[in-house]
Amino acid sequence: MHSHIIPGIDDGSPDVETSLLLIKGMIELGYETFTATPHVMEDMWGNNTGTITSGFRVLRTAMDLAGLNNEVRMAAEYLVDPNFETMLENKEQLLHIQDNWVLIEIQFMQPPNNLLDLVAEMQHQGYQPVLAHPERYRYYHKKPDQLKEIKDAGCLFQANILAYSGYYGLGAQQCAEWMAEKGMVDLLGTDIHHMRHLEALRQLKQTSALVKVMNRFSH
């Protein structure tokens, strides 16, 4: 439900060939359906529904030609920035990962001051906000009460599977484990961008760590 497999439109797959390698590799690991969530961020990746739709068509055509019939859906990962605020003000249609669920992320350096207000506005417009990889925002590692405040405001939390292996560092791993223990993780995603992520997922599957991760969420 969180992947960067549309070629050439963000910091994920750079080309069709890589996209197919990533998808084939994930199929080998047992994944059956995919939701492509390219970045939408004003200062770096100026994507919109049009650019994402065009890239998605390229991906779907390439998959068909390669005989890959797996379901793939189109959505986005929206950075909470001034552009996103404008989209909400203009009531632009946001892309869903499923139903009315919309994947958002925030800056890694510091959180937006108005995050809770934006979460409330999304809910007012009929969206269910889903915060991508809360465990990766270091400023929350020593302020778990702020994470709980966001969760209590009605935001779903999506953790990255690789966080539980220490891929993003010890702080992210500990935060991910804390969220799991508190029952705060609603979704798991690969957030796959490149072949290094695929190889890390392969290594994780070969260890007991993945079993421990999945056992946390077996309920």
matplotlib code that plots the C-alpha trace (Angstrom):
import matplotlib.pyplot as plt

x = [0.0, 3.1, 5.5, 7.4, 7.3, 6.0, 9.0, 10.8, 8.5, 10.1, 13.0, 11.7, 12.2, 14.1, 12.8, 10.5, 13.1, 13.7, 10.0, 9.5, 12.5, 11.1, 7.6, 8.9, 11.1, 8.2, 6.0, 8.7, 8.5, 4.8, 3.3, 0.2, -1.2, 0.5, -0.4, 1.9, 2.3, 4.7, 5.7, 3.7, 5.9, 6.0, 9.8, 11.1, 8.6, 5.9, 3.6, -0.2, -3.0, -2.1, 1.6, 0.8, -1.9, 0.5, 3.2, 0.8, -0.3, 3.3, 3.7, 0.5, 1.4, 4.9, 3.4, 1.0, 3.7, 5.8, 2.9, 2.4, -1.3, -1.1, -3.4, -1.7, -3.5, -2.7, -2.5, 0.0, 2.1, 1.3, 3.9, 2.1, 3.5, 1.9, 1.0, -1.0, -2.7, -3.7, -5.1, -7.3, -8.4, -9.4, -11.0, -9.0, -9.7, -6.9, -5.8, -6.8, -4.8, -8.1, -11.7, -11.2, -7.8, -5.1, -1.4, 0.5, 4.0, 5.6, 9.1, 11.9, 13.6, 10.6, 6.9, 4.4, 2.8, -0.7, -0.7, -3.6, -5.6, -4.9, -5.8, -9.1, -9.7, -9.0, -11.6, -14.1, -13.7, -14.4, -10.8, -9.2, -5.6, -2.9, 0.5, 3.4, 6.2, 5.8, 8.8, 11.2, 10.5, 13.3, 11.8, 9.1, 11.5, 11.8, 8.2, 6.0, 3.1, 3.0, 2.6, -0.2, -1.9, -1.8, -3.2, -5.9, -6.9, -8.0, -4.9, -4.1, -0.4, 1.5, 4.9, 7.6, 8.3, 12.1, 12.0, 11.6, 14.9, 16.8, 17.2, 16.5, 18.5, 18.0, 15.8, 13.3, 13.3, 12.6, 9.9, 8.3, 8.4, 6.9, 4.0, 3.4, 3.3, 0.8, -1.4, -0.8, 0.2, -2.7, -0.8, 2.5, 4.2, 7.4, 7.9, 10.1, 12.1, 15.0, 16.8, 18.5, 15.1, 14.2, 17.4, 16.8, 13.3, 14.8, 17.3, 14.5, 12.4, 15.4, 15.7, 13.4, 12.9, 10.1, 8.3, 8.5, 7.2, 4.2, 3.4, 2.9, 0.2, -1.4, -4.4]
y = [0.0, 2.3, 1.9, 4.0, 1.8, 4.2, 4.9, 8.2, 10.6, 10.7, 9.3, 5.7, 3.6, 5.5, 3.5, 0.8, -1.9, -1.2, -1.1, -4.5, -5.9, -4.5, -5.9, -9.3, -9.4, -8.5, -11.1, -13.7, -12.5, -13.2, -9.8, -10.0, -6.5, -3.2, 0.4, 2.9, 6.1, 8.5, 11.6, 14.8, 17.6, 21.1, 21.9, 18.6, 16.4, 18.5, 15.6, 15.9, 13.6, 14.1, 13.2, 10.2, 9.0, 9.2, 7.3, 4.7, 4.0, 3.4, 1.0, -0.9, -1.3, -2.5, -5.0, -6.3, -6.8, -8.6, -10.9, -9.6, -9.6, -8.6, -5.9, -2.5, 0.6, 4.3, 6.7, 9.2, 10.1, 13.8, 15.9, 18.2, 21.5, 24.8, 23.0, 20.4, 23.1, 24.8, 21.6, 21.2, 24.9, 24.3, 21.0, 19.2, 15.5, 13.5, 10.1, 7.3, 4.2, 2.6, 3.8, 7.3, 6.7, 9.3, 8.7, 11.8, 12.4, 15.3, 16.9, 14.9, 18.0, 19.4, 18.8, 21.3, 23.5, 23.0, 19.2, 18.5, 21.3, 19.7, 16.3, 17.8, 19.5, 16.2, 14.5, 17.3, 16.8, 13.1, 11.7, 9.3, 10.5, 7.9, 9.1, 7.4, 6.0, 7.9, 6.0, 7.8, 11.3, 11.6, 14.6, 12.3, 9.7, 11.5, 13.0, 9.9, 11.9, 14.0, 10.8, 9.7, 13.1, 12.7, 9.1, 10.3, 12.9, 10.1, 9.7, 6.1, 5.1, 3.2, 1.8, 0.6, -3.1, -2.5, -0.3, -3.4, -4.7, -1.6, -0.5, 3.1, 3.1, 2.1, 5.1, 4.3, 0.6, 1.4, 3.9, 1.3, -1.3, 1.1, 1.9, -1.8, -2.5, 0.3, -0.9, 2.3, 0.7, 0.3, -0.6, -2.0, -0.9, -1.6, 2.0, 0.4, 2.8, 0.8, -2.5, -1.9, -1.9, -5.1, -6.8, -5.7, -7.2, -10.4, -10.5, -9.8, -12.7, -15.0, -14.2, -14.7, -11.0, -11.0, -13.7, -11.5, -8.5, -10.3, -12.0, -8.5, -7.9, -11.3, -10.1]
z = [0.0, -0.1, -3.0, -5.5, -8.5, -11.1, -13.3, -13.6, -11.6, -8.1, -6.2, -6.7, -9.8, -12.5, -15.4, -16.6, -16.4, -12.7, -12.0, -13.4, -11.4, -8.2, -8.9, -9.9, -6.8, -4.6, -6.2, -5.4, -1.8, -1.8, -2.5, -4.8, -5.1, -5.3, -4.6, -6.3, -4.2, -5.8, -3.9, -4.3, -2.9, -4.3, -4.0, -5.3, -7.1, -8.7, -9.3, -9.6, -10.7, -14.3, -14.1, -11.8, -14.2, -17.2, -15.3, -14.1, -17.6, -18.6, -15.7, -16.4, -20.1, -19.2, -16.7, -19.3, -21.9, -19.3, -18.5, -15.0, -14.3, -10.6, -9.5, -9.2, -8.0, -8.4, -5.4, -4.0, -0.9, -0.2, 1.7, 4.1, 2.6, 1.3, -1.9, 0.0, 2.0, -1.2, -2.5, 0.5, 0.3, -3.3, -2.4, -5.1, -5.4, -3.6, -4.7, -2.3, -1.3, -0.6, 0.0, 1.3, 2.8, 1.8, 2.5, 3.9, 5.1, 6.9, 6.7, 8.3, 9.8, 11.7, 12.0, 10.6, 13.2, 11.8, 11.3, 13.6, 11.9, 8.5, 9.7, 10.9, 7.6, 5.7, 7.9, 7.3, 3.5, 3.9, 3.9, 6.3, 6.8, 7.0, 8.3, 6.5, 8.6, 11.9, 13.3, 10.9, 12.2, 14.7, 16.5, 17.8, 19.2, 22.5, 22.4, 22.0, 23.5, 20.4, 18.3, 20.5, 20.1, 16.3, 16.6, 19.0, 16.5, 14.1, 11.9, 10.9, 11.2, 8.6, 9.7, 7.3, 7.6, 7.3, 10.4, 12.5, 11.2, 12.1, 8.4, 9.3, 12.5, 16.1, 17.0, 14.2, 15.2, 18.8, 17.9, 15.5, 18.2, 20.8, 18.4, 17.8, 21.5, 22.1, 19.3, 17.2, 13.9, 11.5, 8.3, 7.2, 4.0, 2.1, 1.0, -1.7, -3.8, -5.3, -5.5, -2.1, -0.4, -2.3, -1.1, 2.5, 2.3, 1.0, 3.8, 6.3, 5.1, 5.5, 9.2, 12.2, 12.4, 9.8, 11.8, 14.9, 12.9, 11.5, 14.8, 16.3, 13.8, 13.4, 15.3]

ax = plt.figure().add_subplot(projection="3d")
ax.plot(x, y, z, "-o")
ax.set_aspect("equal")
plt.show()
